[in-house]
């Protein structure tokens, strides 16, 4: 996601753009030539700075928001800054250690990822997002069926990542307790350690090849498992810290906040956006309109994939205003991705 044309800037212009963005991120007000002359570290006059600012404005890298003489960076200015001027340090060891200490897969993947989105939000003061891996990526460990009333059953599913799912399903016919026990024993003995798609495929194959003696047990197992495994996905993306955006000066317009909160509650656009990052190598940024999501045109999304043993399971990230300290947020997102992958591997 790069700007269409990256203008060739001389060292002085680059230094002044970097200084302007640093000042604006820190103070949140348009930056004037005198302020830049004082803080840029360059031995140049305010008049020279005004000329450079005019050139940067022509390039579309800065804009003048109102009658003020000061300027602010545009999304294209932030993009050039992030791509070629930003110096990002490695995640601090204490932050990585803190994240790893607070993230444990022993309670299941869903709880781990929920904690990760909360931690991302707390550490950046923006919105934390984590996509949830598809259940079919994790192996099944154990199943139990508990009859309720009529044709309703409680299904207890345990996966190898310690995720436990309890769901009530409506079956097309009632089942005897002995039949439920027989099916559970069969599934647990024959299919533990396989993923849900593998279980479905093998059950269907064995059912086709079955002889009369085991046909009924197999048919029951196929019937029950198809319904029990059908809704095993859960949520697509976990979002934490939406209300933190209410304190962000740049996003204080109530209509804009309402649109953002509606986007967070719908989640569909967020899931599609995050899925575009799943094959990214390392951190990926969408700045302003680059996301293609209208409600995020004054926001930036910083993402990184997480996974185990080179296999990507999902994406996590942060949504905040375009005026964010990227050199601070990027290492936090990197550290969180590393910590989540390590926690799932330990689990």
Buried (B, 14 or more C-beta within 10 A) or exposed (E): BEBEEBBEBEEBBBBBBBBBBBBBBEEEBBBBBEBBBEBBEBEBEBEBBBEBBEBBBEBBBBBBEEEEEBBBBBBBBBBBBBBEBBEBEEBEEEBBEBBBEBBBBEBBBBBBBBBBBBBBBBBBBBBBBBBBBBBBBBBBBBBBBBBEEEEEBEBBBBBBBBBBBEBEBEBEEEBEEEBBEBBBEBBBEEBBEBBBEBBBEEBEEBBEEBEEEEEEBBBBBBBBBEBBBEEBBBBBBBBBBBEBBEEBEBBEEEEBBEBBBEBBEEBEBBBEBBBBBBEBEEBBBBBBBBBEBEBBBBBBBBBBBBBBEEEBBBBBBBBBBBBBEBBEBBBBBBBBBBBBBBBBEEB
